[in-house]
């Protein structure tokens, strides 16, 4: 074989090796299934097998390629899965995230469907924002948009985000804009989040505004997060306010995760104070709700755990909040909701 041919083959092999070292694609996910029982006032008791009591079930694929000069490109596709039925949840296959990014010393520019800054600032709770014990029933459950039609409580379509670089000494930030393409009501959003995190503290503030139609007041959401980490455990707190016209919901949450010999104990409390709505709407003065929850997670390994949670939501006035995240048909205002679940979670 001629030397030029050998040289070309050698260069090709080196180039292929370099490419393999600077790009990667990862398949990942979470399988989580629980046995659950919930009683919602006169609506009755619901028993069954459900998905995502500890961590939302999901399947995803992500990849990064180094472009040189400190630049890299990446993609992230993630679908929520109900493992108890084998179906994709929320009606969209890549409903959790579908983004492409350009990253460098300047930070990250990310485009596509993604979580909003206000939701990101509310995620660090003691129950991981899911299950019967989570403050998620108020953060993004039924009625969280105060009836405004806003679809940006958790995520937005057609979004553009900028994230601050990760080398700012613990300071982080996200600024996000979502276009209401095709005059989609409830998806035109802008917001931001800034904060600071170190080994002891996680502090963050976020604000978001959603256009819910012409000549209609915008839906607004802002919150403050403060977590304190110590050897005995982590204190979780969140102050969250949602407003739409005269309607307003102010939520204060306090919780803790306490490590034990194997696993952790979780406890949480939330008070949701509502005002401004018409009498009987569930958003009037006195239509308040509280959440109280207790749970335990036993870790078999870093990836596999069993867990158990009990919780109760107490409603006043016309409030009908439920530990199921949605208002059950037949549940009356002022009735209470209670639930318990035991499940198995595996990360892969």
C-alpha positions, 0 to 999 in steps of 0.5 A, a space after each residue: 500500500 502506498 504511503 499517501 494512502 496509509 497517511 490518509 487512513 491514519 489521519 482518518 483514524 485520529 480524526 474519528 478518535 478525536 470526534 468520539 472523545 468530544 461528543 456524547 449521547 446519553 439515554 436516561 430515565 426514571 421508573 417510579 410506581 406506587 400504590 396509592 389511596 386518596 379520600 376526597 370528601 364526598 367525592 369518595 375514595 380512590 385506590 390504585 397503582 400510579 406513577 411518579 410518587 417520588 420522582 416523575 417517571 421519564 425517558 430521555 436522551 441528551 447529547 453534547 458536542 465540543 466545538 472547540 474554542 470553549 464552545 459546545 452544542 447540546 440537545 435534550 429530549 425528555 418525555 414523561 411516562 406513566 409507568 402504571 399504564 405505559 403511556 406518555 403523559 400530558 398529551 405531548 411525547 417530549 412534554 418535559 423538555 425538547 431543547 437545543 443549546 449553545 454553551 460557552 464561557 458566556 453561559 448558555 442559550 437554549 431554545 425550545 420547550 423548557 421549564 419556566 424560571 418561576 417554576 424552576 425556583 419552586 422545584 427544590 422542595 422536600 418531596 421533589 414537587 411530586 406525590 401526595 405530600 408535595 407542595 406541588 398541589 399549589 405550585 402547579 395543581 388544579 387552579 394554580 393559574 387562578 382560572 386565567 388560562 395561562 399554560 406557563 405554570 411549569 413549562 412554555 413552548 417556543 421559548 428562548 432562555 439565557 443562563 448565566 455562566 456557572 463560574 460566577 462563585 455560586 451566582 446563577 440566573 435564567 432569563 426566558 421569553 416564550 412567543 405566543 406563536 399562532 396567537 396561542 392564548 396563555 403561552 406568551 411569557 417572559 420572566 427571570 430568575 437569579 440566586 446564589 448557592 453554596 454548601 449551606 445556602 440556596 437562595 433564589 428569586 423569580 418573576 414571570 408574566 403571561 399574556 392570557 388574551 387581549 384586554 385581559 389582565 396578565 397572569 403574574 407569578 413571583 416567588 422567593 426560595 430559601 433553603 438551608 443545608 446542614 449536617 442534620 438536614 435541609 430546611 426548605 422554604 418558599 414564598 409564592 404569589 400568583 395574581 390575575 386581575 383581582 384574584 390572588 393566591 399567596 402560599 407559604 411553605 416550610 419543610 425539611 429533609 432529615 437524613 437517618 442511618 439509611 434514607 431520609 425523613 421528609 416533612 412539609 407544610 403549606 398555607 395557601 391564602 386566596 382572595 379577590 374572586 367571587 364568592 363560591 369561586 374557590 378564590 374568594 377571601 377565606 377560600 384557604 387551604 393547608 397541606 401537611 405531609 410526612 414521608 420516608 425514603 429508604 435507599 437501597 442504593 444511589 439509584 433505587 429506593 422505596 418510599 412511603 408518604 401520608 398527607 392531608 389537605 384542609 380546605 376552608 370556604 369554597 376551596 377544593 384543593 386535593 392531594 391528587 393535584 386536580 379537583 375531583 368531580 363531586 368534591 365540595 368546597 370546604 371538604 378535606 383531602 387525605 392520601 397515602 402511598 407506598 412506592 418503588 423508584 429506580 433511576 437509570 
